[in-house]
């Protein structure tokens, strides 16, 4: 109740690799990407530049939008 969820897209450079994700804390999640807090896709490709985000009140809607973005053309 009162939570905000975000769908976001990050990249490593103009026309570079894209990563789409969902979080409830943009500040924390971008910090994690920039500091490679977790090994994985975003750390491997050095993805840390936020290029897009949307906010949602309902996690179900946020996840549905993430799936919609991931299914679309890059």
PDB file of N, CA, C and O in Angstrom, chain B, residues numbered from 101:
ATOM      1  N   UNK B 101       0.754  -1.087   0.000  1.00  0.00           N
ATOM      2  CA  UNK B 101       0.000   0.000   0.000  1.00  0.00           C
ATOM      3  C   UNK B 101       0.861   1.242   0.000  1.00  0.00           C
ATOM      4  O   UNK B 101       1.666   1.488   0.898  1.00  0.00           O
ATOM      5  N   UNK B 102       0.655   2.001  -1.036  1.00  0.00           N
ATOM      6  CA  UNK B 102       1.464   3.188  -1.186  1.00  0.00           C
ATOM      7  C   UNK B 102       2.779   2.938  -1.907  1.00  0.00           C
ATOM      8  O   UNK B 102       3.554   3.868  -2.130  1.00  0.00           O
ATOM      9  N   UNK B 103       3.033   1.687  -2.273  1.00  0.00           N
ATOM     10  CA  UNK B 103       4.278   1.375  -2.979  1.00  0.00           C
ATOM     11  C   UNK B 103       4.197   1.841  -4.420  1.00  0.00           C
ATOM     12  O   UNK B 103       3.126   1.869  -5.026  1.00  0.00           O
ATOM     13  N   UNK B 104       5.348   2.203  -4.952  1.00  0.00           N
ATOM     14  CA  UNK B 104       5.472   2.524  -6.364  1.00  0.00           C
ATOM     15  C   UNK B 104       6.461   1.544  -6.964  1.00  0.00           C
ATOM     16  O   UNK B 104       7.507   1.260  -6.381  1.00  0.00           O
ATOM     17  N   UNK B 105       6.122   1.036  -8.127  1.00  0.00           N
ATOM     18  CA  UNK B 105       6.971   0.085  -8.839  1.00  0.00           C
ATOM     19  C   UNK B 105       7.383   0.719 -10.157  1.00  0.00           C
ATOM     20  O   UNK B 105       6.628   1.488 -10.752  1.00  0.00           O
ATOM     21  N   UNK B 106       8.574   0.394 -10.600  1.00  0.00           N
ATOM     22  CA  UNK B 106       9.122   1.003 -11.803  1.00  0.00           C
ATOM     23  C   UNK B 106       9.549  -0.061 -12.804  1.00  0.00           C
ATOM     24  O   UNK B 106      10.134  -1.082 -12.442  1.00  0.00           O
ATOM     25  N   UNK B 107       9.248   0.197 -14.053  1.00  0.00           N
ATOM     26  CA  UNK B 107       9.800  -0.572 -15.159  1.00  0.00           C
ATOM     27  C   UNK B 107      10.840   0.342 -15.767  1.00  0.00           C
ATOM     28  O   UNK B 107      10.563   1.515 -16.021  1.00  0.00           O
ATOM     29  N   UNK B 108      12.039  -0.178 -16.004  1.00  0.00           N
ATOM     30  CA  UNK B 108      13.115   0.682 -16.478  1.00  0.00           C
ATOM     31  C   UNK B 108      13.927  -0.005 -17.571  1.00  0.00           C
ATOM     32  O   UNK B 108      13.934  -1.230 -17.701  1.00  0.00           O
ATOM     33  N   UNK B 109      14.604   0.824 -18.342  1.00  0.00           N
ATOM     34  CA  UNK B 109      15.511   0.327 -19.374  1.00  0.00           C
ATOM     35  C   UNK B 109      16.851   1.024 -19.171  1.00  0.00           C
ATOM     36  O   UNK B 109      16.921   2.247 -19.048  1.00  0.00           O
ATOM     37  N   UNK B 110      17.911   0.224 -19.140  1.00  0.00           N
ATOM     38  CA  UNK B 110      19.263   0.770 -19.047  1.00  0.00           C
ATOM     39  C   UNK B 110      20.078   0.286 -20.236  1.00  0.00           C
ATOM     40  O   UNK B 110      19.727  -0.694 -20.894  1.00  0.00           O
ATOM     41  N   UNK B 111      21.163   0.984 -20.496  1.00  0.00           N
ATOM     42  CA  UNK B 111      22.044   0.629 -21.602  1.00  0.00           C
ATOM     43  C   UNK B 111      23.481   0.929 -21.200  1.00  0.00           C
ATOM     44  O   UNK B 111      23.740   1.424 -20.104  1.00  0.00           O
ATOM     45  N   UNK B 112      24.414   0.622 -22.103  1.00  0.00           N
ATOM     46  CA  UNK B 112      25.814   0.923 -21.849  1.00  0.00           C
ATOM     47  C   UNK B 112      26.300   2.075 -22.722  1.00  0.00           C
ATOM     48  O   UNK B 112      27.312   2.704 -22.414  1.00  0.00           O
ATOM     49  N   UNK B 113      25.583   2.354 -23.808  1.00  0.00           N
ATOM     50  CA  UNK B 113      25.961   3.470 -24.689  1.00  0.00           C
ATOM     51  C   UNK B 113      24.854   3.659 -25.729  1.00  0.00           C
ATOM     52  O   UNK B 113      23.931   2.849 -25.819  1.00  0.00           O
ATOM     53  N   UNK B 114      24.954   4.716 -26.496  1.00  0.00           N
ATOM     54  CA  UNK B 114      23.974   4.989 -27.551  1.00  0.00           C
ATOM     55  C   UNK B 114      23.929   3.808 -28.520  1.00  0.00           C
ATOM     56  O   UNK B 114      24.965   3.348 -29.000  1.00  0.00           O
ATOM     57  N   UNK B 115      22.714   3.324 -28.802  1.00  0.00           N
ATOM     58  CA  UNK B 115      22.517   2.155 -29.670  1.00  0.00           C
ATOM     59  C   UNK B 115      23.225   0.903 -29.159  1.00  0.00           C
ATOM     60  O   UNK B 115      23.624   0.045 -29.946  1.00  0.00           O
ATOM     61  N   UNK B 116      23.377   0.802 -27.857  1.00  0.00           N
ATOM     62  CA  UNK B 116      24.056  -0.344 -27.266  1.00  0.00           C
ATOM     63  C   UNK B 116      23.080  -1.402 -26.779  1.00  0.00           C
ATOM     64  O   UNK B 116      21.909  -1.416 -27.158  1.00  0.00           O
ATOM     65  N   UNK B 117      23.580  -2.271 -25.946  1.00  0.00           N
ATOM     66  CA  UNK B 117      22.793  -3.344 -25.355  1.00  0.00           C
ATOM     67  C   UNK B 117      21.761  -2.756 -24.405  1.00  0.00           C
ATOM     68  O   UNK B 117      22.046  -1.790 -23.697  1.00  0.00           O
ATOM     69  N   UNK B 118      20.555  -3.336 -24.384  1.00  0.00           N
ATOM     70  CA  UNK B 118      19.480  -2.875 -23.509  1.00  0.00           C
ATOM     71  C   UNK B 118      19.153  -3.932 -22.465  1.00  0.00           C
ATOM     72  O   UNK B 118      19.262  -5.133 -22.711  1.00  0.00           O
ATOM     73  N   UNK B 119      18.748  -3.451 -21.290  1.00  0.00           N
ATOM     74  CA  UNK B 119      18.269  -4.323 -20.228  1.00  0.00           C
ATOM     75  C   UNK B 119      16.982  -3.710 -19.694  1.00  0.00           C
ATOM     76  O   UNK B 119      16.943  -2.516 -19.396  1.00  0.00           O
ATOM     77  N   UNK B 120      15.942  -4.504 -19.572  1.00  0.00           N
ATOM     78  CA  UNK B 120      14.662  -4.048 -19.038  1.00  0.00           C
ATOM     79  C   UNK B 120      14.399  -4.776 -17.734  1.00  0.00           C
ATOM     80  O   UNK B 120      14.565  -5.993 -17.647  1.00  0.00           O
ATOM     81  N   UNK B 121      13.985  -4.023 -16.714  1.00  0.00           N
ATOM     82  CA  UNK B 121      13.728  -4.635 -15.422  1.00  0.00           C
ATOM     83  C   UNK B 121      12.610  -3.948 -14.666  1.00  0.00           C
ATOM     84  O   UNK B 121      12.071  -2.937 -15.114  1.00  0.00           O
ATOM     85  N   UNK B 122      12.265  -4.509 -13.506  1.00  0.00           N
ATOM     86  CA  UNK B 122      11.245  -3.966 -12.612  1.00  0.00           C
ATOM     87  C   UNK B 122      11.870  -3.835 -11.229  1.00  0.00           C
ATOM     88  O   UNK B 122      12.637  -4.699 -10.805  1.00  0.00           O
ATOM     89  N   UNK B 123      11.542  -2.755 -10.530  1.00  0.00           N
ATOM     90  CA  UNK B 123      12.043  -2.552  -9.179  1.00  0.00           C
ATOM     91  C   UNK B 123      11.058  -1.716  -8.380  1.00  0.00           C
ATOM     92  O   UNK B 123      10.172  -1.079  -8.950  1.00  0.00           O
ATOM     93  N   UNK B 124      11.211  -1.716  -7.070  1.00  0.00           N
ATOM     94  CA  UNK B 124      10.406  -0.824  -6.233  1.00  0.00           C
ATOM     95  C   UNK B 124      11.250   0.329  -5.699  1.00  0.00           C
ATOM     96  O   UNK B 124      10.760   1.157  -4.930  1.00  0.00           O
ATOM     97  N   UNK B 125      12.527   0.384  -6.109  1.00  0.00           N
ATOM     98  CA  UNK B 125      13.411   1.482  -5.705  1.00  0.00           C
ATOM     99  C   UNK B 125      14.390   1.781  -6.843  1.00  0.00           C
ATOM    100  O   UNK B 125      15.400   1.095  -6.999  1.00  0.00           O
ATOM    101  N   UNK B 126      14.083   2.803  -7.627  1.00  0.00           N
ATOM    102  CA  UNK B 126      14.955   3.152  -8.753  1.00  0.00           C
ATOM    103  C   UNK B 126      16.353   3.533  -8.276  1.00  0.00           C
ATOM    104  O   UNK B 126      17.349   3.092  -8.850  1.00  0.00           O
ATOM    105  N   UNK B 127      16.426   4.341  -7.240  1.00  0.00           N
ATOM    106  CA  UNK B 127      17.730   4.796  -6.742  1.00  0.00           C
ATOM    107  C   UNK B 127      18.619   3.615  -6.363  1.00  0.00           C
ATOM    108  O   UNK B 127      19.774   3.538  -6.782  1.00  0.00           O
ATOM    109  N   UNK B 128      18.076   2.702  -5.572  1.00  0.00           N
ATOM    110  CA  UNK B 128      18.839   1.532  -5.149  1.00  0.00           C
ATOM    111  C   UNK B 128      19.232   0.663  -6.336  1.00  0.00           C
ATOM    112  O   UNK B 128      20.376   0.219  -6.428  1.00  0.00           O
ATOM    113  N   UNK B 129      18.292   0.418  -7.244  1.00  0.00           N
ATOM    114  CA  UNK B 129      18.556  -0.503  -8.362  1.00  0.00           C
ATOM    115  C   UNK B 129      19.589   0.055  -9.334  1.00  0.00           C
ATOM    116  O   UNK B 129      20.447  -0.687  -9.813  1.00  0.00           O
ATOM    117  N   UNK B 130      19.520   1.343  -9.632  1.00  0.00           N
ATOM    118  CA  UNK B 130      20.517   1.943 -10.521  1.00  0.00           C
ATOM    119  C   UNK B 130      21.883   1.926  -9.844  1.00  0.00           C
ATOM    120  O   UNK B 130      22.897   1.692 -10.502  1.00  0.00           O
ATOM    121  N   UNK B 131      21.918   2.173  -8.542  1.00  0.00           N
ATOM    122  CA  UNK B 131      23.186   2.080  -7.805  1.00  0.00           C
ATOM    123  C   UNK B 131      23.757   0.669  -7.943  1.00  0.00           C
ATOM    124  O   UNK B 131      24.955   0.505  -8.172  1.00  0.00           O
ATOM    125  N   UNK B 132      22.909  -0.344  -7.805  1.00  0.00           N
ATOM    126  CA  UNK B 132      23.358  -1.725  -7.933  1.00  0.00           C
ATOM    127  C   UNK B 132      23.928  -1.993  -9.319  1.00  0.00           C
ATOM    128  O   UNK B 132      24.952  -2.664  -9.449  1.00  0.00           O
ATOM    129  N   UNK B 133      23.281  -1.478 -10.346  1.00  0.00           N
ATOM    130  CA  UNK B 133      23.792  -1.663 -11.711  1.00  0.00           C
ATOM    131  C   UNK B 133      25.132  -0.948 -11.881  1.00  0.00           C
ATOM    132  O   UNK B 133      26.078  -1.527 -12.415  1.00  0.00           O
ATOM    133  N   UNK B 134      25.220   0.297 -11.436  1.00  0.00           N
ATOM    134  CA  UNK B 134      26.455   1.079 -11.609  1.00  0.00           C
ATOM    135  C   UNK B 134      27.634   0.469 -10.852  1.00  0.00           C
ATOM    136  O   UNK B 134      28.776   0.551 -11.303  1.00  0.00           O
ATOM    137  N   UNK B 135      27.356  -0.132  -9.722  1.00  0.00           N
ATOM    138  CA  UNK B 135      28.407  -0.693  -8.881  1.00  0.00           C
ATOM    139  C   UNK B 135      28.577  -2.199  -9.042  1.00  0.00           C
ATOM    140  O   UNK B 135      29.304  -2.836  -8.280  1.00  0.00           O
ATOM    141  N   UNK B 136      27.894  -2.766 -10.047  1.00  0.00           N
ATOM    142  CA  UNK B 136      27.991  -4.199 -10.340  1.00  0.00           C
ATOM    143  C   UNK B 136      27.810  -5.046  -9.084  1.00  0.00           C
ATOM    144  O   UNK B 136      28.586  -5.961  -8.808  1.00  0.00           O
ATOM    145  N   UNK B 137      26.768  -4.714  -8.336  1.00  0.00           N
ATOM    146  CA  UNK B 137      26.498  -5.389  -7.072  1.00  0.00           C
ATOM    147  C   UNK B 137      26.191  -6.872  -7.255  1.00  0.00           C
ATOM    148  O   UNK B 137      26.395  -7.667  -6.338  1.00  0.00           O
ATOM    149  N   UNK B 138      25.707  -7.241  -8.425  1.00  0.00           N
ATOM    150  CA  UNK B 138      25.388  -8.639  -8.707  1.00  0.00           C
ATOM    151  C   UNK B 138      26.028  -9.043 -10.027  1.00  0.00           C
ATOM    152  O   UNK B 138      25.992  -8.291 -11.001  1.00  0.00           O
ATOM    153  N   UNK B 139      26.601 -10.213 -10.051  1.00  0.00           N
ATOM    154  CA  UNK B 139      27.135 -10.743 -11.307  1.00  0.00           C
ATOM    155  C   UNK B 139      25.952 -11.109 -12.183  1.00  0.00           C
ATOM    156  O   UNK B 139      24.939 -11.607 -11.692  1.00  0.00           O
ATOM    157  N   UNK B 140      26.077 -10.868 -13.455  1.00  0.00           N
ATOM    158  CA  UNK B 140      24.993 -11.213 -14.361  1.00  0.00           C
ATOM    159  C   UNK B 140      25.057 -10.391 -15.626  1.00  0.00           C
ATOM    160  O   UNK B 140      26.085  -9.796 -15.951  1.00  0.00           O
ATOM    161  N   UNK B 141      23.949 -10.366 -16.332  1.00  0.00           N
ATOM    162  CA  UNK B 141      23.867  -9.730 -17.646  1.00  0.00           C
ATOM    163  C   UNK B 141      24.277  -8.260 -17.608  1.00  0.00           C
ATOM    164  O   UNK B 141      25.109  -7.829 -18.406  1.00  0.00           O
ATOM    165  N   UNK B 142      23.699  -7.489 -16.688  1.00  0.00           N
ATOM    166  CA  UNK B 142      23.989  -6.050 -16.668  1.00  0.00           C
ATOM    167  C   UNK B 142      25.429  -5.769 -16.269  1.00  0.00           C
ATOM    168  O   UNK B 142      26.028  -4.819 -16.773  1.00  0.00           O
ATOM    169  N   UNK B 143      25.991  -6.560 -15.390  1.00  0.00           N
ATOM    170  CA  UNK B 143      27.398  -6.378 -15.018  1.00  0.00           C
ATOM    171  C   UNK B 143      28.319  -6.771 -16.171  1.00  0.00           C
ATOM    172  O   UNK B 143      29.303  -6.085 -16.446  1.00  0.00           O
ATOM    173  N   UNK B 144      28.000  -7.869 -16.838  1.00  0.00           N
ATOM    174  CA  UNK B 144      28.816  -8.350 -17.949  1.00  0.00           C
ATOM    175  C   UNK B 144      28.915  -7.315 -19.065  1.00  0.00           C
ATOM    176  O   UNK B 144      29.989  -7.110 -19.630  1.00  0.00           O
ATOM    177  N   UNK B 145      27.795  -6.663 -19.383  1.00  0.00           N
ATOM    178  CA  UNK B 145      27.770  -5.698 -20.481  1.00  0.00           C
ATOM    179  C   UNK B 145      27.907  -4.249 -20.009  1.00  0.00           C
ATOM    180  O   UNK B 145      27.744  -3.316 -20.795  1.00  0.00           O
ATOM    181  N   UNK B 146      28.209  -4.070 -18.716  1.00  0.00           N
ATOM    182  CA  UNK B 146      28.422  -2.743 -18.123  1.00  0.00           C
ATOM    183  C   UNK B 146      27.250  -1.799 -18.392  1.00  0.00           C
ATOM    184  O   UNK B 146      27.432  -0.667 -18.840  1.00  0.00           O
ATOM    185  N   UNK B 147      26.058  -2.288 -18.110  1.00  0.00           N
ATOM    186  CA  UNK B 147      24.841  -1.510 -18.311  1.00  0.00           C
ATOM    187  C   UNK B 147      24.563  -0.669 -17.070  1.00  0.00           C
ATOM    188  O   UNK B 147      24.394  -1.212 -15.978  1.00  0.00           O
ATOM    189  N   UNK B 148      24.515   0.633 -17.229  1.00  0.00           N
ATOM    190  CA  UNK B 148      24.290   1.496 -16.080  1.00  0.00           C
ATOM    191  C   UNK B 148      23.654   2.844 -16.424  1.00  0.00           C
ATOM    192  O   UNK B 148      23.398   3.642 -15.523  1.00  0.00           O
ATOM    193  N   UNK B 149      23.397   3.113 -17.694  1.00  0.00           N
ATOM    194  CA  UNK B 149      22.797   4.384 -18.091  1.00  0.00           C
ATOM    195  C   UNK B 149      21.281   4.235 -18.220  1.00  0.00           C
ATOM    196  O   UNK B 149      20.791   3.525 -19.098  1.00  0.00           O
ATOM    197  N   UNK B 150      20.554   4.902 -17.346  1.00  0.00           N
ATOM    198  CA  UNK B 150      19.093   4.850 -17.385  1.00  0.00           C
ATOM    199  C   UNK B 150      18.603   5.655 -18.585  1.00  0.00           C
ATOM    200  O   UNK B 150      18.920   6.838 -18.713  1.00  0.00           O
ATOM    201  N   UNK B 151      17.831   5.017 -19.461  1.00  0.00           N
ATOM    202  CA  UNK B 151      17.321   5.711 -20.640  1.00  0.00           C
ATOM    203  C   UNK B 151      15.800   5.845 -20.643  1.00  0.00           C
ATOM    204  O   UNK B 151      15.254   6.628 -21.420  1.00  0.00           O
ATOM    205  N   UNK B 152      15.104   5.088 -19.778  1.00  0.00           N
ATOM    206  CA  UNK B 152      13.647   5.141 -19.771  1.00  0.00           C
ATOM    207  C   UNK B 152      13.111   4.497 -18.505  1.00  0.00           C
ATOM    208  O   UNK B 152      13.672   3.523 -18.003  1.00  0.00           O
ATOM    209  N   UNK B 153      12.004   5.058 -17.988  1.00  0.00           N
ATOM    210  CA  UNK B 153      11.300   4.388 -16.899  1.00  0.00           C
ATOM    211  C   UNK B 153       9.835   4.817 -16.881  1.00  0.00           C
ATOM    212  O   UNK B 153       9.472   5.884 -17.376  1.00  0.00           O
ATOM    213  N   UNK B 154       9.017   3.962 -16.300  1.00  0.00           N
ATOM    214  CA  UNK B 154       7.597   4.220 -16.065  1.00  0.00           C
ATOM    215  C   UNK B 154       7.298   3.801 -14.631  1.00  0.00           C
ATOM    216  O   UNK B 154       7.933   2.885 -14.109  1.00  0.00           O
ATOM    217  N   UNK B 155       6.345   4.457 -13.997  1.00  0.00           N
ATOM    218  CA  UNK B 155       5.972   4.084 -12.629  1.00  0.00           C
ATOM    219  C   UNK B 155       4.556   3.513 -12.604  1.00  0.00           C
ATOM    220  O   UNK B 155       3.700   3.881 -13.409  1.00  0.00           O
ATOM    221  N   UNK B 156       4.338   2.605 -11.659  1.00  0.00           N
ATOM    222  CA  UNK B 156       3.055   1.914 -11.502  1.00  0.00           C
ATOM    223  C   UNK B 156       2.740   1.781 -10.021  1.00  0.00           C
ATOM    224  O   UNK B 156       3.651   1.693  -9.197  1.00  0.00           O
ATOM    225  N   UNK B 157       1.478   1.764  -9.682  1.00  0.00           N
ATOM    226  CA  UNK B 157       1.030   1.545  -8.301  1.00  0.00           C
ATOM    227  C   UNK B 157       0.855   0.047  -8.011  1.00  0.00           C
ATOM    228  O   UNK B 157       0.876  -0.373  -6.854  1.00  0.00           O
ATOM    229  N   UNK B 158       0.686  -0.737  -9.051  1.00  0.00           N
ATOM    230  CA  UNK B 158       0.414  -2.159  -8.892  1.00  0.00           C
ATOM    231  C   UNK B 158       1.527  -2.986  -9.530  1.00  0.00           C
ATOM    232  O   UNK B 158       1.839  -2.796 -10.706  1.00  0.00           O
ATOM    233  N   UNK B 159       2.122  -3.893  -8.778  1.00  0.00           N
ATOM    234  CA  UNK B 159       3.233  -4.709  -9.275  1.00  0.00           C
ATOM    235  C   UNK B 159       2.804  -5.562 -10.466  1.00  0.00           C
ATOM    236  O   UNK B 159       3.601  -5.801 -11.373  1.00  0.00           O
ATOM    237  N   UNK B 160       1.558  -6.021 -10.474  1.00  0.00           N
ATOM    238  CA  UNK B 160       1.068  -6.833 -11.588  1.00  0.00           C
ATOM    239  C   UNK B 160       1.111  -6.048 -12.893  1.00  0.00           C
ATOM    240  O   UNK B 160       1.499  -6.586 -13.930  1.00  0.00           O
ATOM    241  N   UNK B 161       0.720  -4.793 -12.848  1.00  0.00           N
ATOM    242  CA  UNK B 161       0.762  -3.950 -14.044  1.00  0.00           C
ATOM    243  C   UNK B 161       2.202  -3.674 -14.467  1.00  0.00           C
ATOM    244  O   UNK B 161       2.502  -3.634 -15.661  1.00  0.00           O
ATOM    245  N   UNK B 162       3.084  -3.485 -13.502  1.00  0.00           N
ATOM    246  CA  UNK B 162       4.495  -3.240 -13.812  1.00  0.00           C
ATOM    247  C   UNK B 162       5.111  -4.453 -14.511  1.00  0.00           C
ATOM    248  O   UNK B 162       5.819  -4.305 -15.507  1.00  0.00           O
ATOM    249  N   UNK B 163       4.846  -5.625 -14.000  1.00  0.00           N
ATOM    250  CA  UNK B 163       5.384  -6.848 -14.600  1.00  0.00           C
ATOM    251  C   UNK B 163       4.808  -7.068 -15.990  1.00  0.00           C
ATOM    252  O   UNK B 163       5.528  -7.471 -16.903  1.00  0.00           O
ATOM    253  N   UNK B 164       3.515  -6.807 -16.158  1.00  0.00           N
ATOM    254  CA  UNK B 164       2.895  -6.951 -17.474  1.00  0.00           C
ATOM    255  C   UNK B 164       3.540  -5.990 -18.477  1.00  0.00           C
ATOM    256  O   UNK B 164       3.767  -6.359 -19.629  1.00  0.00           O
ATOM    257  N   UNK B 165       3.834  -4.765 -18.045  1.00  0.00           N
ATOM    258  CA  UNK B 165       4.472  -3.790 -18.939  1.00  0.00           C
ATOM    259  C   UNK B 165       5.899  -4.216 -19.263  1.00  0.00           C
ATOM    260  O   UNK B 165       6.341  -4.066 -20.402  1.00  0.00           O
ATOM    261  N   UNK B 166       6.622  -4.742 -18.288  1.00  0.00           N
ATOM    262  CA  UNK B 166       7.982  -5.231 -18.544  1.00  0.00           C
ATOM    263  C   UNK B 166       7.950  -6.316 -19.621  1.00  0.00           C
ATOM    264  O   UNK B 166       8.756  -6.294 -20.551  1.00  0.00           O
ATOM    265  N   UNK B 167       7.022  -7.263 -19.495  1.00  0.00           N
ATOM    266  CA  UNK B 167       6.894  -8.334 -20.476  1.00  0.00           C
ATOM    267  C   UNK B 167       6.550  -7.784 -21.855  1.00  0.00           C
ATOM    268  O   UNK B 167       7.058  -8.264 -22.869  1.00  0.00           O
ATOM    269  N   UNK B 168       5.681  -6.770 -21.885  1.00  0.00           N
ATOM    270  CA  UNK B 168       5.297  -6.145 -23.146  1.00  0.00           C
ATOM    271  C   UNK B 168       6.516  -5.496 -23.803  1.00  0.00           C
ATOM    272  O   UNK B 168       6.717  -5.641 -25.009  1.00  0.00           O
ATOM    273  N   UNK B 169       7.318  -4.793 -23.034  1.00  0.00           N
ATOM    274  CA  UNK B 169       8.527  -4.149 -23.570  1.00  0.00           C
ATOM    275  C   UNK B 169       9.532  -5.187 -24.060  1.00  0.00           C
ATOM    276  O   UNK B 169      10.140  -5.012 -25.116  1.00  0.00           O
ATOM    277  N   UNK B 170       9.706  -6.248 -23.310  1.00  0.00           N
ATOM    278  CA  UNK B 170      10.650  -7.278 -23.688  1.00  0.00           C
ATOM    279  C   UNK B 170      10.223  -8.021 -24.956  1.00  0.00           C
ATOM    280  O   UNK B 170      11.065  -8.509 -25.710  1.00  0.00           O
ATOM    281  N   UNK B 171       8.924  -8.102 -25.182  1.00  0.00           N
ATOM    282  CA  UNK B 171       8.414  -8.807 -26.375  1.00  0.00           C
ATOM    283  C   UNK B 171       8.508  -7.957 -27.633  1.00  0.00           C
ATOM    284  O   UNK B 171       8.452  -8.482 -28.745  1.00  0.00           O
ATOM    285  N   UNK B 172       8.650  -6.650 -27.464  1.00  0.00           N
ATOM    286  CA  UNK B 172       8.664  -5.746 -28.614  1.00  0.00           C
ATOM    287  C   UNK B 172       9.990  -5.732 -29.339  1.00  0.00           C
ATOM    288  O   UNK B 172      10.970  -6.335 -28.900  1.00  0.00           O
ATOM    289  N   UNK B 173      10.001  -5.038 -30.446  1.00  0.00           N
ATOM    290  CA  UNK B 173      11.212  -4.879 -31.254  1.00  0.00           C
ATOM    291  C   UNK B 173      12.174  -3.933 -30.570  1.00  0.00           C
ATOM    292  O   UNK B 173      11.758  -2.931 -29.988  1.00  0.00           O
ATOM    293  N   UNK B 174      13.442  -4.240 -30.634  1.00  0.00           N
ATOM    294  CA  UNK B 174      14.445  -3.375 -30.039  1.00  0.00           C
ATOM    295  C   UNK B 174      14.884  -2.342 -31.041  1.00  0.00           C
ATOM    296  O   UNK B 174      15.735  -1.506 -30.734  1.00  0.00           O
TER     297      UNK B 174
END
